[in-house]
């Protein structure tokens, strides 16, 4: 199963991207997390930040595959429920040969749901 956690790109620059994930009740992973009280799992909130960063990198380097290499200082705030949208803002803060460091934040109705720093590393063939 593949989770697409970027429904639309709202803005894109050289160092920053803004995307949105619209959470619907039809998404099957919500049935188990939590039964009777569905919310977007925290790990998928983080994955939405990672997918947004990949979209930013793919715009300038479409032939490189990127994997999550490190996560730092991730904090969770508000829950994301079906019918809500997670607005994701990711900014590249450091670029190097061993990876790209990003600062990301996901908000729901202006309130922070997830934020933190992470590193994407290129896959070497």
N, C-alpha and C positions, 0 to 999 in steps of 0.2 A: 504494500500500500504506500502511496506517495501522498504526502501532505503538502498541498499548495496553500501557503499562508500569506501570499501576496495576491490580493484580488485586483488591485490597480496601483499604478505609480502616479502619484499626484504631482510630484516635483522631482527633478533630477538635475544635479549640477556635477561638477568635477569631483567634489569632495563630500557631497551631501545628497541624500535621497529621502523622500517622504512617500510612504505607501499606506495602504489601508487593507485591513482584513475584516470582512463582514462575517460575523459569526452567526450561523443559522442553526436551527434545531435539527436540520437534516444531516448534520455532520455526525458520522457514526461514533466517533470517539467520545462524544458528549454523553452517550447513553450509559457509559460506565464511570464517568467522572463528573460528578458523583450521582448515583441513582437517586432520582427525585429532586436533585439540586444541580443541574448541569452547569458547569463552568469550563472555560477554556483552560486546560492544564498549564501550569507554569512553564513546563519544559517546551510546550508549543508556543507560548508567548516568546520565550527566548529564541526558538527556531524562527519565528517571524522576523526578529531582528536580524538573524543570520541570513535569511533568504533575501531580505532587503539589501543587505551589504553585498551579497553575491550579485544582485542585479546591478548595483553600482559598478562593481568591478567588471562585469561582463560587457558593459557599455564601451569600455576602453581596451579590454583584453579578453575577447570572446573565446580564445583557444585554451585558456588555462582553467582547470577545475580547482575549486577552493573547498577546503574542509575546515571545520571548526577545530582550532588548535588549543585554545585556552579561553577560559571565562574568568573574569574578575569582578568582584564587587557587585554582583547581581542582587537587586532588591525587588521585592514584589509589593504592590500596593493593592489597588482595587481589583476585584474580580471582573472577568469578562464573561457575560452571559449571552445566550442566544438572543438575537435581535439587536445586539450592540456591535459597534465597530471599534476595532483596535487601530488607532492611527500610529504609525511607526515612523520615527525620525532617526536616521543613522548618519553619523558623520565620521569620516576617516580622520584620525588624529595622528597617525604615524604610518609611514610606508617604508618597507625595507625588503631585502632579498629573502628573508626568512618568514615574512608574513606582513599582513596589513592589520593595524590596530584600529578598532572602531569604538565609538561611544554611541550607545543606542538608548532610545526611550520609546515606550509604547504607552499611549494614553487612551482613556475612555471618557468621553464627554469632558475633556480637559484635565482629568485626574490621572495621576501616574498609576499604571498597572504593572509595568516592568521597566527597569532601567539597569544599565551596567556597561562594562567594557568587555570586549572579546577580541580575539585574534583569529583571523582566517589565514591558513597556510596553503601555499600552492601544492598540488600533487605533482610529484616529480616522476616522470616515466623513465 
